[in-house]
Amino acid sequence: MQLKVKISKIAHREDAIHDAPPIHDYVAGEDNGDVSLPVEYYLEGFMHEAPAVGRSLVVLRTSRNGVEIGGLFTTSTVTEITNDGFKTLNSVYKLEYI
């Protein structure tokens, strides 16, 4: 099962393991060290299964922040499923099926 999705980081958790830099300090596609994604980050792509607590979510990315670029997106461990998305160890994400 492949589900086309848009995933947007809408908040950084206060108790996050890694800090999130401002988007202007984050270099997409580069090693930014031990940081979380900036809040303005979003992607589109395909996921094979829905987010599940205790697991990382993996998405075959087709675009990042509006730029078509393939890749693999992997979250930190999912800690909670919410009404409109999910939370991980570092982030709060909105999940939209497109």
Phi, psi and omega per residue, in radians:
M1 nan 2.145 3.048
Q2 -2.000 2.203 3.136
L3 -1.993 2.179 3.090
K4 -1.406 2.268 -3.029
V5 -2.404 2.791 2.900
K6 -2.097 2.229 3.130
I7 -2.111 2.197 -3.115
S8 -2.149 2.279 3.028
K9 -1.367 2.070 -3.073
I10 -1.866 -0.226 3.112
A11 -2.842 2.741 3.039
H12 -1.843 2.316 -3.131
R13 -1.210 2.404 3.120
E14 -1.119 -0.529 -3.135
D15 -1.716 0.411 -3.081
A16 -1.052 2.617 3.077
I17 -1.268 -0.646 -3.132
H18 -2.155 2.475 3.076
D19 -1.242 2.762 3.080
A20 -1.966 2.184 3.115
P21 -1.348 2.827 2.967
P22 -1.067 2.644 -3.062
I23 -1.051 -0.549 -3.130
H24 -1.263 -0.234 3.085
D25 -1.743 -0.042 -3.107
Y26 -1.751 2.279 3.132
V27 -1.849 1.814 -3.110
A28 -1.060 2.391 3.115
G29 1.458 -0.046 -3.140
E30 -1.964 2.840 3.048
D31 -1.345 1.937 -3.140
N32 -1.726 0.200 -3.124
G33 1.400 -2.814 -3.113
D34 -1.437 1.292 3.101
V35 -2.254 2.790 3.011
S36 -1.611 2.900 3.108
L37 -1.173 2.626 3.062
P38 -1.166 2.754 -3.086
V39 -1.093 -0.582 -3.082
E40 -1.379 0.058 -3.089
Y41 -1.271 2.371 3.005
Y42 -2.565 2.762 -3.128
L43 -2.573 2.799 2.972
E44 -2.177 2.615 3.127
G45 3.020 -2.782 -3.073
F46 -2.138 2.317 3.038
M47 -2.028 2.566 -3.110
H48 -1.582 -0.395 3.105
E49 -2.588 2.688 -3.122
A50 -1.196 2.756 3.078
P51 -0.990 2.498 3.125
A52 -2.394 2.353 3.123
V53 -1.021 2.346 3.122
G54 1.602 -0.047 -3.128
R55 -2.237 2.750 2.988
S56 -1.442 2.605 3.047
L57 -1.663 2.305 3.123
V58 -2.031 2.276 -3.140
V59 -2.240 2.311 2.989
L60 -1.395 1.794 -2.998
R61 -1.358 2.419 3.036
T62 -1.935 -0.431 3.076
S63 -2.628 2.650 -3.141
R64 -2.315 2.133 3.140
N65 0.871 0.731 3.069
G66 1.457 -0.002 3.141
V67 -1.883 2.194 3.117
E68 -1.166 2.034 3.097
I69 -2.790 2.093 -3.132
G70 -1.267 2.840 3.097
G71 2.841 -3.089 3.117
L72 -2.021 2.223 3.113
F73 -1.922 2.243 3.128
T74 -2.304 2.253 3.122
T75 -1.511 2.943 2.875
S76 -1.262 3.120 -3.055
T77 -1.035 2.290 3.075
V78 -1.253 2.264 -3.114
T79 -1.917 -0.337 -3.083
E80 -2.808 2.473 3.001
I81 -1.724 2.279 -3.108
T82 -1.936 3.085 3.139
N83 -1.067 -0.609 -3.081
D84 -2.113 0.270 -3.137
G85 2.992 -2.274 -3.088
F86 -2.840 2.860 3.062
K87 -2.044 2.566 3.048
T88 -2.085 -3.056 3.107
L89 -1.044 -0.475 -3.075
N90 -2.004 -0.422 -2.856
S91 -2.406 2.854 2.979
V92 -2.071 2.175 -3.075
Y93 -2.062 2.515 2.955
K94 -1.700 2.350 -3.126
L95 -2.058 2.142 3.115
E96 -2.141 2.356 3.046
Y97 -1.574 2.233 -3.089
I98 -2.160 nan nan
